[in-house]
Amino acid sequence: MYRDPKFSGLFNQFGARGGTPPSLLQKIVAAIVTVAVFGVALMFSVVFFAVVVTVGAVAWGYLWWKTRALRKQMREHPPTGHGMVIEGEVIREVEIEDRPGRDSPGRASPGEDRPPR
């Protein structure tokens, strides 16, 4: 792999260090910073959740308020049909022209007499 000489020092500084492990003070500072970052993230997530809930409640209230006249009109004048709901299937018969040479069960053969249409 080709390495550009301009960046050779960059790769060397990320190599394994032969240094000492972190001191007790460094560990304590790292723990405090970790707790602080977690607290800030928790604070922002709670604020974000509160904003989302508030915007959702305002949108729901706006739609509820704007549709109140429509709901009142539907209560006063229900749809026609007197409350009957008809559900079902539509079955229709389709006449299929007989083709010569294609006999199938239930259809008349070309030589048989068929009733007039």
C-alpha positions as CSV (number, residue, x, y, z in Angstrom):
1,M,0.0,0.0,0.0
2,Y,1.3,3.4,-0.9
3,R,1.7,5.9,1.9
4,D,2.1,9.6,1.2
5,P,5.3,10.9,3.0
6,K,3.3,14.0,4.1
7,F,1.1,11.9,6.3
8,S,3.7,9.4,7.7
9,G,4.0,11.3,11.0
10,L,0.2,11.3,11.4
11,F,0.2,7.5,11.3
12,N,3.1,7.2,13.7
13,Q,1.5,9.3,16.4
14,F,-1.5,6.9,16.6
15,G,0.7,3.9,17.2
16,A,0.8,2.0,20.4
17,R,2.2,4.0,23.3
18,G,4.5,2.6,25.9
19,G,3.3,5.1,28.5
20,T,2.0,4.6,32.0
21,P,-1.7,3.8,32.7
22,P,-3.9,6.7,33.7
23,S,-3.6,8.0,37.2
24,L,-6.3,8.1,39.9
25,L,-6.9,11.8,39.2
26,Q,-7.3,11.2,35.4
27,K,-9.8,8.4,36.2
28,I,-11.8,10.6,38.5
29,V,-11.9,13.5,36.0
30,A,-13.0,11.0,33.2
31,A,-15.8,9.7,35.4
32,I,-17.0,13.2,36.3
33,V,-16.9,14.2,32.6
34,T,-18.8,11.0,31.7
35,V,-21.5,11.7,34.3
36,A,-21.8,15.4,33.1
37,V,-22.2,14.4,29.4
38,F,-24.8,11.8,30.4
39,G,-26.7,14.4,32.4
40,V,-26.7,16.9,29.6
41,A,-27.9,14.3,27.1
42,L,-30.7,13.2,29.5
43,M,-31.7,16.9,30.0
44,F,-31.9,17.5,26.2
45,S,-33.8,14.3,25.6
46,V,-36.4,15.2,28.3
47,V,-36.8,18.7,26.8
48,F,-37.1,17.2,23.3
49,F,-39.8,14.7,24.5
50,A,-41.7,17.6,26.2
51,V,-41.6,19.7,23.0
52,V,-42.8,16.7,20.9
53,V,-45.7,16.0,23.3
54,T,-46.7,19.6,23.4
55,V,-46.6,20.0,19.6
56,G,-48.6,16.8,19.3
57,A,-51.2,18.0,21.8
58,V,-51.6,21.4,20.1
59,A,-52.0,19.7,16.7
60,W,-54.6,17.3,18.1
61,G,-56.5,20.2,19.7
62,Y,-56.4,22.3,16.6
63,L,-57.8,19.4,14.5
64,W,-60.4,18.7,17.1
65,W,-61.5,22.3,17.2
66,K,-61.6,22.7,13.4
67,T,-63.7,19.6,12.9
68,R,-66.3,20.3,15.6
69,A,-68.7,21.8,13.0
70,L,-68.4,18.8,10.8
71,R,-69.0,16.4,13.7
72,K,-72.1,18.4,14.8
73,Q,-73.4,18.3,11.2
74,M,-72.9,14.5,11.0
75,R,-74.8,14.0,14.3
76,E,-77.7,16.1,13.1
77,H,-77.9,14.7,9.6
78,P,-76.7,11.1,9.5
79,P,-75.8,9.6,6.2
80,T,-78.7,8.2,4.1
81,G,-79.4,4.5,4.1
82,H,-81.1,4.6,7.5
83,G,-78.2,3.0,9.2
84,M,-78.2,-0.1,7.0
85,V,-74.9,-1.5,5.9
86,I,-75.0,-3.9,3.1
87,E,-72.0,-6.1,2.7
88,G,-71.6,-9.0,0.3
89,E,-70.2,-10.3,-2.9
90,V,-71.5,-9.8,-6.5
91,I,-71.6,-12.9,-8.6
92,R,-72.3,-12.6,-12.2
93,E,-72.4,-15.1,-15.0
94,V,-70.4,-14.4,-18.1
95,E,-71.3,-16.1,-21.3
96,I,-68.2,-17.5,-23.0
97,E,-68.3,-18.2,-26.7
98,D,-67.6,-21.8,-27.6
99,R,-64.5,-22.3,-29.7
100,P,-64.3,-25.2,-32.0
101,G,-62.0,-28.0,-30.7
102,R,-62.0,-26.9,-27.1
103,D,-64.4,-29.1,-25.1
104,S,-64.6,-28.6,-21.3
105,P,-66.9,-30.1,-18.7
106,G,-70.2,-28.3,-18.5
107,R,-70.1,-26.8,-22.0
108,A,-71.8,-28.1,-25.0
109,S,-69.8,-29.9,-27.6
110,P,-69.8,-28.4,-31.1
111,G,-72.1,-31.1,-32.4
112,E,-74.8,-31.0,-29.7
113,D,-77.9,-28.9,-29.8
114,R,-77.9,-26.0,-27.6
115,P,-80.9,-23.9,-26.5
116,P,-81.2,-20.5,-28.2
117,R,-79.8,-17.5,-26.4
